[in-house]
Amino acid sequence: MGAAHTGRREDQALLTGKGQFVTDARLPNQARAVFLRSDRAHADILSIDTTAARTMPGVLAILNEAELRPFNLGQIGGAFAILPGRNGSKMITPPKPVLAETRVRHVGEAIAIVIAETTAQAQDAAEQITVEYQDLPVVTSGTDALTQGAPQLWSEIPGNLALDFDFGNEEATNAAIAAAPHKVTVALDNTRVAVAPLEPMNCTAWWDGPSGLHEIHIPHQGINGSLGGLKAYFNEPVENFRVIARDVGGSFGARLPIYPEYAAILIGSRIIGRPVKWTATRNETFLSEYQGRSLLSAGTLAFDAEGKFLAIRYDWVPNVGSYPTDYGAAGICFNGMKGGIGPYTIPTIYGRVKVAVTNTVPTGAYRGAGRPETTAILEQLVDAAAADLGLDPAEIRRRNFIPSAAFPYKTPQGIVYDSGDHETLLAIAADKADLANFPARRAQAATEGKLRGIGITTFLEASAGAVPIKEQVELRVSGEGRVTLYAAANATGQGLATTFARIVTSELGIPDDKLDIRLSDPDGPRLSGAGAIGSRAGIVYGSGTTLAAREVRRKGIDLAAEALEASPGDIEFANGTFSITGTDRRIDLFTLAAQHPTVLDSIGEPSFGASFPGGAHIAEVEIDRDTGTLTLLRYIAVDDCGHAIEPMLVHGQIVGGIVQGIGQALGEHIIYDENGQLLAASFMDYTMPRADQFPAFELHDHNIPSPNNMLGAKGVGEAGTTGGLSTIISAVHDALRPAGITGLDMPYSPSRIWEALNGAALRGAA
């Protein structure tokens, strides 16, 4: 077997400053670019005067949409524009210009690009551009946008309703709710958040005129999605583009799209005949990078006197911003449909999703993309049902779990859950959290003037759903003693190289230092693959890696049998060497590769189905009545991620996800005022989670392998967020309920909690 891993392969370079991020690209004679962005949320552009700016020192070019028109740029394809709505309707996706020409629809929309010798010169010139606007009415709330008489963003989108989507059985669900002896209704504002990866938006591009090759350095999650987007913009074959991203400083969905700015930078390079570099400021990233969540959700859960769930209905309004994007709408529609019943036996379900456009930054995929949103409202309904019947929140969940023997389980919405054991997950979590003795801890806290609460979430979420594209991994074995792995996925911090290396070294028995990992290599083989999206990389490309490695072994056995003059059945393989069983006659893998160049090279094409990781998370919190300060005392997470390929990375992903979920609940919040101005557009205004807010997370595993892929793995990248957001909401609500507070909206800042407590005290006194 291969050498044992002592850490992530990626860490040495990253921790010693040897990482190669996009902004590290230094192309010869490169110029710098700055975008002029709208300071209005909704306005017609009457004129753009660049006269003074063009005379500024160092300015090489200034472009607006009219000057881009001769290049006949296309539009990014709408992969989900065919998303089926009610009554045969489709999602409406008006074309988004690279630069706004006649109208702006959100603060931060790009209007012009200035290219100069230095960033400072470009910024100085941008400040000299005069734009004359005619202001238009503004709407920033999804529900407000759908009301009669609201300001209209698009003539193509009547009533600002980009998509009216539903799933399940409306008639049966409404009938079951109407006839049920008990029902609860809950509303939840799942707040808008900034994705805020450590690496800001940036791009370096070069158009080589003689060859017609576009070289573009951008952070991305997979090379093929980037190539597809560029092809759509420029209507040129993908062979005309060389897309480079070595290290990527976080993604969480924000590095999935090809942003319009990338096309503008490429055009700028064509015009000046030099490379052009753009690195967004943090403020600019807040104003232009696709944002997350922004869902007003409501639900009704029907149940009987014993707490058995009978039906559930959802009514959701996602606010997808000014330009509907594929993933802004599809996440909540698809993943809400897939996971709408959670881990529970609910006989009938119906969901209605009204996708609204507003004068805000567009939304896209954000860690979980509909999974945390669905779980949050579902688990609040479950807690409300328990309170209605006076049942313990853990007990009502136990009464409704899908039995482990019932997996694979077909849901009312026609989705098949692969495997699970949610009763055991909760049992482990309850034991580790000492749930039975929580009432005594709550009583003790009350004597100290503190409110203590406990939150429980039991969840499952969809991962690694199939996409209509073949997935491939290639292994190449050289006679110089190296194995190279190629895949179309790209790592954005989750440690894919470490995961794939563990598989290759285990399957081929070679030392780790003999292996090279090339993810989304622009100079490597052209492989098919959708990339690292939807918690699928380990499952899909891990399975492909396994298949490719085993094909290398199969070919090697045949070649070794020929070289050693033996039957293939007599050849055994271990530690990178083929030998005749029971003898000392052997030949190693790399000698065979030298004798038969390229013959051992192999491609793995996995077959797989969706997996449904799950978990039971419990959080215990304490609130100071006098200040509203919340302290997270304990967090217990028991997760089912199927077979864990690399447990260290699995736990890291879970912790990171939990922090993102809790970060949203406690502080993160994108806020727009009535004029559509973004009030939280820097880290001075936007509250990010900090390490000192968290205890040591208590992580436990109860893994049930998935039957839907050869590794038995389930995606884990979004599980922590799915559990973390819902669990902290439940814990805060549980702490505040004795004070007469129900349904407090996020974020749970000290001031918001303090105001709620004082309001409740005043009401009580009255």
C-alpha positions in Angstrom: 0.0 0.0 0.0 1.0 3.6 -0.4 2.7 5.8 2.2 0.4 7.0 4.9 -0.9 10.6 4.7 0.2 12.9 7.6 -1.8 15.9 6.4 -3.2 17.6 3.4 -1.1 17.6 0.3 -2.1 21.2 -0.3 -1.0 22.5 3.1 2.8 22.9 2.7 2.5 25.3 -0.3 -0.4 27.3 1.1 1.1 27.7 4.6 4.5 28.8 3.2 3.2 31.4 0.8 3.8 29.3 -2.3 0.1 29.1 -3.4 -0.7 30.3 -6.9 -4.0 32.2 -6.8 -5.5 34.0 -9.7 -4.3 37.4 -8.6 -0.7 36.0 -8.5 -0.8 35.8 -12.3 1.8 38.3 -13.7 1.6 38.4 -17.5 4.2 40.5 -19.4 3.2 44.1 -20.0 -0.2 43.7 -18.3 -2.4 46.7 -17.9 -4.9 47.2 -15.1 -8.7 47.6 -15.2 -11.3 49.2 -13.0 -15.1 49.1 -13.4 -17.3 52.1 -13.1 -20.4 50.8 -11.3 -23.9 52.2 -10.8 -24.6 54.1 -7.6 -28.3 53.8 -8.3 -30.5 50.7 -7.7 -32.9 51.4 -10.6 -32.5 54.1 -13.2 -32.4 54.8 -17.0 -29.0 55.8 -18.3 -29.5 59.0 -20.3 -25.8 59.6 -21.2 -22.3 58.6 -20.4 -19.6 61.2 -20.8 -16.0 59.8 -20.9 -14.3 62.8 -22.5 -12.4 64.0 -19.5 -11.5 60.5 -18.4 -9.9 59.6 -21.7 -7.3 62.4 -21.3 -6.2 61.2 -17.9 -2.6 60.0 -17.5 -2.0 56.3 -18.3 -5.5 55.6 -19.7 -5.4 53.0 -22.5 -9.1 52.4 -23.2 -12.5 53.2 -21.8 -15.4 50.9 -22.9 -19.1 50.9 -22.4 -21.8 48.6 -23.7 -22.1 50.5 -27.0 -18.4 49.9 -27.7 -18.7 46.2 -26.9 -21.6 45.8 -29.4 -19.4 45.2 -32.5 -18.1 42.1 -30.8 -21.6 40.5 -30.9 -21.3 39.0 -27.5 -23.8 36.3 -26.7 -25.5 35.5 -23.4 -24.7 32.9 -20.8 -26.9 29.9 -21.5 -29.7 29.2 -19.1 -29.3 25.6 -18.1 -32.3 25.8 -15.9 -34.3 28.2 -18.0 -36.3 25.2 -18.9 -37.2 24.6 -15.3 -40.9 23.7 -15.5 -43.3 26.0 -13.8 -47.0 25.7 -13.1 -49.3 25.3 -16.0 -46.4 24.7 -18.4 -44.7 28.0 -17.8 -40.9 28.4 -17.9 -38.4 30.5 -16.0 -38.0 33.9 -17.6 -34.3 35.0 -17.9 -33.9 38.3 -19.7 -30.5 38.9 -21.3 -27.9 40.4 -19.0 -25.6 42.8 -20.9 -21.9 42.7 -20.0 -22.1 46.4 -19.3 -25.4 48.2 -18.6 -26.4 50.2 -21.7 -29.8 51.9 -21.1 -30.8 50.9 -17.6 -29.3 49.8 -14.3 -31.2 47.5 -12.0 -29.0 47.3 -8.9 -26.3 49.3 -7.1 -23.0 48.0 -8.3 -24.0 47.0 -11.8 -21.1 47.6 -14.2 -21.5 50.5 -16.6 -18.0 51.0 -18.1 -14.5 49.6 -17.8 -11.4 51.7 -17.7 -8.0 50.2 -18.6 -4.8 52.0 -17.7 -1.2 51.4 -16.9 -1.9 51.2 -13.2 -4.9 50.5 -11.0 -4.6 54.0 -9.4 -4.7 55.7 -12.9 -7.7 53.6 -13.9 -9.5 54.5 -10.7 -8.7 58.2 -11.1 -10.1 58.1 -14.6 -13.2 56.2 -13.6 -14.0 59.0 -11.2 -14.0 61.5 -14.0 -16.7 59.7 -16.0 -20.1 61.4 -15.8 -23.3 59.4 -16.0 -26.7 61.1 -16.3 -29.5 59.0 -14.8 -33.3 59.2 -14.7 -34.2 57.5 -11.4 -36.9 54.9 -11.3 -38.9 53.4 -8.4 -37.1 50.8 -6.4 -38.2 47.5 -4.8 -35.9 45.3 -2.7 -38.2 42.8 -1.0 -39.4 39.7 -2.8 -42.9 39.8 -1.4 -43.2 43.6 -2.1 -42.0 43.0 -5.7 -44.9 40.5 -6.3 -47.6 42.9 -5.0 -49.9 44.7 -7.4 -48.5 48.1 -8.4 -44.9 47.3 -7.4 -42.1 48.9 -9.5 -41.5 46.6 -12.6 -37.9 45.6 -13.4 -38.5 44.0 -16.7 -41.2 44.2 -19.4 -40.4 40.5 -20.0 -41.3 39.6 -16.4 -44.9 40.7 -15.7 -45.4 41.3 -12.0 -41.7 40.6 -11.3 -42.5 36.9 -11.2 -39.7 35.1 -13.0 -41.0 31.6 -12.3 -44.0 30.1 -10.6 -42.8 26.6 -9.6 -44.5 23.9 -7.7 -44.1 20.3 -6.7 -46.1 17.6 -5.0 -49.8 17.1 -4.8 -51.7 20.3 -4.1 -55.2 18.9 -3.8 -54.3 16.0 -1.6 -52.1 18.1 0.7 -54.7 20.9 1.1 -57.3 18.2 1.9 -55.1 16.5 4.5 -54.3 19.8 6.2 -57.9 20.8 6.3 -59.0 17.5 7.9 -56.1 17.2 10.3 -56.9 17.5 14.1 -53.7 19.6 14.6 -51.7 22.0 12.4 -49.0 24.6 12.8 -47.9 27.4 10.5 -44.5 29.0 10.7 -42.8 31.8 8.7 -39.1 32.3 8.5 -37.0 35.0 6.8 -33.9 33.2 5.6 -31.8 36.3 5.3 -29.7 37.4 2.3 -26.0 36.8 2.9 -22.7 37.6 1.1 -20.8 34.5 0.0 -17.6 36.3 1.0 -14.8 33.8 0.0 -11.4 34.9 1.1 -10.3 35.5 -2.4 -12.2 38.4 -4.0 -13.4 38.5 -7.6 -10.6 38.8 -10.0 -9.5 38.0 -13.6 -6.4 38.3 -15.7 -6.9 37.9 -19.5 -4.8 37.9 -22.6 -5.9 37.6 -26.2 -3.2 36.4 -28.5 -4.1 37.9 -31.9 -2.1 35.8 -34.2 -3.3 32.5 -32.7 -6.8 33.7 -31.7 -6.3 32.1 -28.3 -7.9 33.7 -25.2 -5.9 33.0 -22.0 -7.9 33.8 -18.9 -7.0 33.4 -15.3 -10.2 33.1 -13.1 -11.1 31.3 -9.9 -13.6 28.5 -10.8 -15.0 25.2 -9.6 -14.4 23.3 -12.8 -12.9 24.0 -16.2 -15.8 22.8 -18.4 -18.4 25.1 -16.9 -16.0 28.0 -17.5 -15.3 27.0 -21.0 -19.0 26.6 -21.7 -19.8 30.1 -20.4 -17.0 31.7 -22.5 -18.1 29.9 -25.6 -21.6 31.3 -25.0 -20.3 34.8 -24.7 -17.9 34.8 -27.7 -19.6 32.1 -29.9 -16.2 30.5 -30.4 -15.1 26.9 -29.9 -13.8 26.0 -26.5 -10.4 25.2 -28.1 -10.0 29.0 -28.4 -9.9 29.5 -24.6 -7.2 28.5 -22.1 -8.7 28.8 -18.6 -6.3 28.7 -15.7 -7.1 28.4 -12.0 -4.5 26.7 -9.8 -5.4 27.7 -6.2 -8.8 29.1 -5.4 -9.4 30.9 -2.2 -12.8 29.6 -1.4 -16.0 29.3 -3.5 -19.2 28.1 -1.7 -20.9 28.5 -5.1 -19.7 32.0 -6.0 -17.0 30.6 -8.3 -19.4 28.6 -10.4 -20.6 31.3 -12.8 -18.7 33.1 -15.6 -19.3 36.7 -14.5 -19.9 39.4 -17.2 -16.8 41.2 -16.0 -14.7 38.3 -17.4 -16.0 39.0 -20.9 -15.3 42.7 -20.6 -11.7 42.0 -19.5 -11.2 39.8 -22.5 -12.6 42.4 -24.9 -10.3 45.0 -23.3 -7.3 42.8 -23.9 -8.3 42.4 -27.6 -8.6 46.2 -28.0 -5.3 47.3 -26.4 -3.4 44.2 -27.5 -2.0 43.6 -24.0 -2.9 41.4 -21.0 -5.4 43.1 -18.7 -5.7 42.4 -14.9 -8.6 43.2 -12.7 -8.7 42.6 -8.9 -11.9 43.7 -7.2 -11.9 45.5 -3.9 -13.8 43.8 -1.1 -16.5 46.5 -1.4 -16.8 45.8 -5.1 -17.0 42.1 -4.5 -20.0 42.7 -2.2 -21.6 44.8 -4.9 -21.2 42.4 -7.8 -20.6 38.9 -6.7 -23.7 36.8 -6.6 -25.2 36.6 -3.1 -27.0 33.8 -1.2 -30.2 32.7 0.5 -32.7 35.6 0.5 -35.8 33.4 1.0 -39.1 34.3 2.7 -40.4 30.9 3.6 -43.6 29.7 5.2 -44.9 26.3 5.9 -47.8 24.4 7.4 -47.5 21.0 9.0 -50.5 18.8 9.8 -50.4 16.0 12.4 -52.6 13.9 14.6 -53.0 13.8 18.4 -50.0 11.4 18.8 -47.7 13.7 16.8 -47.7 11.7 13.6 -47.1 13.9 10.6 -49.9 13.9 8.0 -49.1 16.5 5.4 -46.8 19.5 4.8 -47.2 22.5 2.6 -44.6 25.2 1.7 -45.0 28.7 0.3 -41.7 30.3 -0.6 -40.6 33.5 -2.2 -37.0 33.5 -3.2 -35.6 37.0 -4.0 -33.2 36.3 -6.9 -32.2 39.9 -7.4 -32.2 41.9 -10.6 -31.1 39.2 -13.1 -32.5 35.7 -12.5 -29.5 33.3 -12.7 -29.6 29.6 -13.1 -28.6 28.7 -9.6 -30.3 31.5 -7.9 -33.7 29.9 -8.6 -32.8 26.3 -9.2 -31.3 25.6 -5.8 -34.4 26.2 -3.8 -36.7 24.7 -6.5 -34.8 21.5 -7.0 -33.4 20.9 -3.6 -36.6 22.0 -1.8 -38.5 19.5 -3.9 -35.9 16.7 -3.2 -35.6 17.2 0.5 -39.0 18.6 1.4 -40.0 15.9 3.8 -36.6 15.6 5.4 -36.0 12.3 7.2 -39.7 11.9 8.1 -42.6 9.9 6.8 -45.0 12.5 5.6 -47.6 11.0 3.4 -48.3 14.1 1.2 -46.4 17.3 0.3 -46.9 20.4 -1.8 -44.6 23.3 -2.4 -45.2 26.6 -4.2 -42.2 28.7 -5.1 -42.7 32.2 -6.5 -39.3 33.5 -7.8 -39.2 37.3 -7.6 -36.9 39.8 -9.2 -35.9 42.9 -7.2 -33.4 45.8 -7.4 -30.7 43.9 -5.6 -27.5 42.0 -6.5 -28.4 38.7 -8.3 -28.3 35.5 -6.1 -26.6 32.3 -7.1 -25.6 29.0 -5.5 -24.5 29.4 -1.9 -23.3 26.5 0.3 -26.3 24.2 0.4 -28.3 26.0 -2.3 -31.8 25.3 -1.0 -30.9 22.5 1.5 -30.3 24.7 4.6 -33.3 26.8 3.7 -35.6 23.8 3.4 -34.3 22.2 6.6 -34.6 25.4 8.6 -38.3 25.9 7.9 -39.1 22.2 8.2 -37.4 21.9 11.6 -39.1 25.0 12.9 -42.4 23.4 12.0 -41.4 20.2 13.8 -40.5 22.2 16.9 -43.8 24.1 16.7 -45.7 20.8 16.4 -43.9 19.5 19.5 -44.8 22.6 21.4 -48.4 22.4 20.3 -48.8 18.9 21.7 -46.5 19.4 24.7 -44.1 16.7 23.4 -40.4 16.6 23.7 -38.8 17.8 20.5 -36.7 14.7 20.2 -39.6 12.4 20.8 -41.8 13.9 18.1 -38.9 13.3 15.7 -38.5 9.7 16.8 -42.2 9.1 16.1 -41.9 10.2 12.5 -38.5 9.0 11.3 -38.3 6.9 8.1 -37.3 3.5 9.5 -33.8 2.4 8.6 -35.3 -0.8 7.2 -37.4 1.2 4.8 -34.4 2.5 2.8 -34.2 2.9 -0.1 -37.2 5.1 0.5 -39.4 6.6 -2.2 -40.9 10.0 -1.1 -44.3 11.4 -2.0 -42.5 13.7 -4.5 -41.0 10.7 -6.2 -37.4 11.1 -4.9 -35.6 7.9 -3.8 -33.5 8.3 -0.6 -30.6 5.9 -0.7 -29.8 4.9 2.9 -30.0 6.2 6.4 -30.5 5.5 10.1 -31.9 8.7 11.6 -33.1 7.1 14.8 -29.6 6.1 15.8 -28.1 9.4 14.7 -30.5 11.2 17.1 -29.9 8.6 19.9 -26.1 9.2 19.7 -26.5 13.0 19.6 -29.0 13.0 22.6 -26.6 10.8 24.6 -23.6 12.9 23.9 -25.5 16.2 24.6 -26.9 14.8 27.9 -30.3 15.8 26.6 -32.1 14.1 29.6 -30.5 16.5 32.1 -31.0 19.7 30.1 -34.1 20.8 32.2 -31.8 20.9 35.3 -29.2 23.0 33.4 -31.9 25.4 32.2 -33.2 25.8 35.8 -29.8 26.5 37.1 -29.2 29.1 34.4 -32.4 30.9 35.3 -31.2 31.4 38.9 -28.2 33.3 37.4 -30.5 35.5 35.3 -29.7 33.6 32.1 -31.9 32.0 29.5 -30.7 28.6 28.3 -32.0 26.9 25.2 -31.4 23.7 23.3 -31.9 23.2 19.6 -32.2 19.9 17.7 -32.1 19.3 14.0 -32.4 16.0 12.3 -31.9 16.3 8.6 -31.0 14.8 5.3 -29.9 16.6 2.1 -29.4 15.8 -1.5 -25.8 15.5 -2.8 -24.1 14.4 -6.0 -27.2 14.6 -8.2 -26.7 13.4 -11.7 -26.1 16.0 -14.5 -26.4 15.4 -18.2 -22.7 15.1 -18.8 -20.3 12.2 -18.8 -17.8 12.3 -15.9 -14.2 11.2 -16.5 -10.9 10.9 -14.6 -7.6 9.9 -16.4 -4.5 8.4 -14.9 -1.3 8.5 -16.9 1.7 6.3 -15.9 5.2 7.4 -17.2 8.3 5.4 -17.5 10.1 8.1 -15.5 8.4 6.9 -12.4 5.4 9.2 -12.0 1.6 8.8 -12.1 -0.5 11.8 -13.0 -4.2 12.2 -12.3 -6.3 14.5 -14.4 -9.9 15.6 -13.7 -12.2 18.4 -14.7 -13.1 19.3 -11.2 -11.2 22.1 -9.4 -10.4 22.4 -5.7 -11.5 25.5 -3.8 -10.2 24.6 -0.4 -11.8 21.2 0.3 -8.7 19.1 -0.2 -9.5 17.2 -3.3 -5.9 16.4 -4.1 -5.5 14.8 -0.7 -8.7 12.7 -1.3 -7.7 11.5 -4.7 -4.2 10.8 -3.7 -5.4 8.5 -0.9 -7.3 6.5 -3.5 -4.5 6.3 -6.1 -1.8 5.4 -3.6 -4.0 2.8 -2.0 -5.1 1.2 -5.3 -1.7 1.3 -7.0 0.6 1.0 -3.9 2.9 3.8 -5.0 4.4 6.4 -2.7 2.6 9.7 -2.4 5.6 11.6 -3.7 5.3 9.7 -7.0 1.9 11.1 -7.7 0.9 14.4 -9.4 -2.6 15.8 -9.2 -3.8 18.0 -12.1 -7.2 19.4 -11.5 -8.8 21.4 -14.4 -5.4 21.5 -16.1 -5.8 23.7 -19.2 -2.9 21.8 -20.8 -4.1 18.3 -19.9 -6.4 16.0 -21.7 -9.8 17.3 -22.6 -12.0 15.4 -20.1 -15.7 15.6 -19.6 -17.1 16.6 -16.2 -19.4 19.0 -14.5 -16.8 20.0 -11.8 -16.9 20.2 -8.0 -20.4 21.3 -7.4 -23.2 20.0 -5.2 -21.0 18.0 -2.8 -20.2 15.5 -5.6 -16.4 15.7 -6.1 -15.5 12.9 -3.8 -18.2 10.6 -5.0 -18.0 11.3 -8.7 -14.2 11.9 -9.2 -13.3 9.6 -6.4 -15.2 6.8 -8.1 -13.7 7.7 -11.4 -10.2 7.7 -9.9 -10.8 4.2 -8.4 -12.0 2.9 -11.8 -9.0 4.4 -13.6 -6.6 3.0 -11.1 -8.1 -0.5 -11.3 -7.9 -0.3 -15.1 -4.2 0.5 -14.8 -3.8 -2.6 -12.7 -5.8 -4.8 -15.1 -3.7 -3.6 -18.0 -0.6 -4.0 -16.0 -1.4 -7.6 -15.1 -1.7 -8.5 -18.8 1.6 -6.7 -19.7 3.4 -8.3 -16.7 2.1 -11.8 -17.6 3.6 -11.3 -21.1 6.9 -9.9 -19.7 7.3 -12.6 -17.1 6.0 -15.4 -19.4 3.2 -16.4 -17.1 -0.5 -16.6 -17.1 -2.4 -13.5 -16.0 -4.1 -15.6 -13.4 -0.7 -16.2 -11.8 0.1 -12.5 -11.5 -0.4 -10.7 -8.2 0.0 -7.0 -7.6 1.2 -5.2 -4.4 3.2 -2.1 -3.6 3.4 -1.0 -7.2 4.9 -4.3 -8.4 3.6 -7.3 -10.4 4.9 -10.7 -9.5 4.3 -14.4 -10.2 2.6 -15.8 -7.2 5.0 -17.8 -5.0 8.1 -16.7 -6.8 10.6 -13.8 -6.7 10.0 -13.0 -10.4 8.6 -9.5 -10.6 8.4 -6.3 -12.6 7.3 -2.9 -11.3 4.6 -0.6 -12.7 7.0 2.1 -14.0 9.2 -0.4 -15.8 6.1 -1.6 -17.7 5.2 2.0 -18.5 8.7 2.5 -19.9 8.4 -0.6 -22.1 4.9 0.3 -23.2 4.4 4.0 -23.4 0.8 5.3 -22.9 -0.6 1.7 -22.8 -1.2 1.9 -19.1 -2.9 5.3 -19.3 -6.6 4.8 -18.3 -9.8 6.7 -18.0 -12.4 6.0 -15.4 -16.1 6.9 -16.2 -18.2 6.3 -13.0 -21.9 5.6 -12.8 -23.6 7.0 -9.8 -26.8 8.2 -8.3 -27.8 10.9 -5.8 -26.9 10.3 -2.2 -28.6 11.7 0.9 -26.2 12.4 3.8 -27.9 13.1 7.0 -27.3 14.0 10.6 -28.5 14.9 14.0 -27.1 18.2 15.4 -27.7 19.6 18.9 -26.7 23.1 20.1 -27.0 24.4 23.6 -27.0 28.2 24.1 -27.3 30.7 26.9 -28.5 34.3 26.6 -27.8 37.1 29.1 -31.0 38.9 29.8 -29.3 42.2 30.6 -27.3 42.5 27.4 -28.8 40.1 24.9 -25.4 38.4 24.4 -25.7 34.9 23.2 -23.1 32.2 24.1 -22.9 29.0 22.3 -22.0 26.5 25.0 -21.9 23.2 23.2 -22.4 21.9 19.7 -22.7 18.2 19.0 -22.9 16.9 15.4 -23.5 13.3 14.5 -23.3 12.8 10.8 -23.9 10.1 8.2 -21.6 10.7 5.2 -21.5 7.1 4.0 -18.0 5.8 3.6 -15.5 8.5 4.6 -12.6 8.4 2.1 -10.6 10.9 4.2 -12.0 11.3 7.7 -9.8 14.3 8.5 -11.3 16.2 5.5 -14.8 15.1 6.3 -14.7 16.6 9.8 -13.1 19.7 8.4 -15.9 20.2 5.9 -18.5 19.6 8.7 -17.0 22.2 11.0 -16.6 24.7 8.2 -20.2 24.2 7.2 -21.5 24.5 10.7 -19.7 27.8 11.2 -21.2 29.2 8.0 -24.7 28.2 9.1 -24.2 29.7 12.6 -22.5 32.7 11.1 -25.6 33.5 9.1 -27.9 33.0 12.1 -25.8 35.2 14.5 -24.6 38.1 12.4 -24.3 37.8 8.6 -26.9 39.9 6.8 -27.0 41.8 3.5 -29.2 44.8 4.2 -30.6 47.2 1.6 -32.4 50.5 2.4 -35.5 51.8 0.7 -33.4 53.2 -2.1 -31.7 49.9 -2.8 -28.4 51.0 -1.3 -26.4 48.2 0.3 -25.7 49.1 3.9 -23.4 46.2 4.7 -20.8 46.3 1.9 -17.5 45.7 3.7 -16.2 43.7 6.6 -16.5 46.8 8.7 -20.3 46.5 8.3 -20.9 42.9 7.5 -20.5 40.6 10.5 -18.4 37.5 9.8 -18.2 34.6 12.3 -15.1 34.6 14.5 -13.3 31.7 16.1 -13.9 33.1 19.7 -17.7 32.6 19.2 -17.4 28.9 19.1 -16.7 26.1 21.5 -14.8 23.0 20.4 -17.2 21.1 18.1 -18.0 17.6 19.2 -18.1 15.5 16.1 -19.3 11.9 15.8 -20.0 9.6 12.9 -22.7 7.0 12.2 -22.1 6.2 8.6 -24.4 4.1 6.4 -22.8 3.5 3.0 -24.7 4.6 0.0 -25.6 1.9 -2.5 -25.6 4.5 -5.4 -21.8 4.7 -6.0 -18.9 2.3 -5.8 -17.3 4.0 -2.9 -20.4 4.0 -0.7 -19.7 7.7 -0.1 -22.2 10.6 0.5 -21.5 14.2 -0.1 -20.4 16.2 2.9 -19.6 19.7 1.8 -23.0 21.1 2.6 -24.1 18.9 5.5 -22.7 21.1 8.2 -24.4 24.2 6.9 -27.7 22.3 6.5 -27.6 21.3 10.1 -25.8 24.3 11.6 -28.3 27.0 10.5 -31.4 25.1 11.6 -29.9 24.0 14.9 -28.9 27.4 16.1 -32.3 28.9 15.1 -34.0 26.2 17.2 -31.7 26.7 20.2 -32.3 30.5 20.2 -36.1 30.1 19.9 -36.0 27.6 22.7 -34.1 29.9 24.9 -36.4 32.8 24.3 -39.7 31.0 24.4 -40.0 31.1 28.3 -39.7 34.9 28.0 -42.8 35.0 25.7 -40.8 35.5 22.5 -41.7 33.4 19.4 -40.5 33.7 15.9 -37.6 36.2 16.3 -36.0 36.8 12.9 -32.3 36.4 12.2 -29.7 37.6 12.7 -29.6 37.0 16.5 -27.4 40.0 17.4 -27.2 41.1 21.0 -29.1 44.3 20.2 -31.9 42.4 18.4 -32.3 39.9 21.3 -32.1 42.7 23.9 -34.8 44.7 22.1 -37.0 41.6 21.9 -36.5 40.8 25.6 -37.3 44.3 26.7 -40.4 44.4 24.4 -41.6 41.2 26.0 -41.0 42.6 29.5 -43.0 45.7 28.7 -45.8 43.7 27.2 -45.8 41.5 30.4 -45.9 44.6 32.6 -48.8 46.1 30.6 
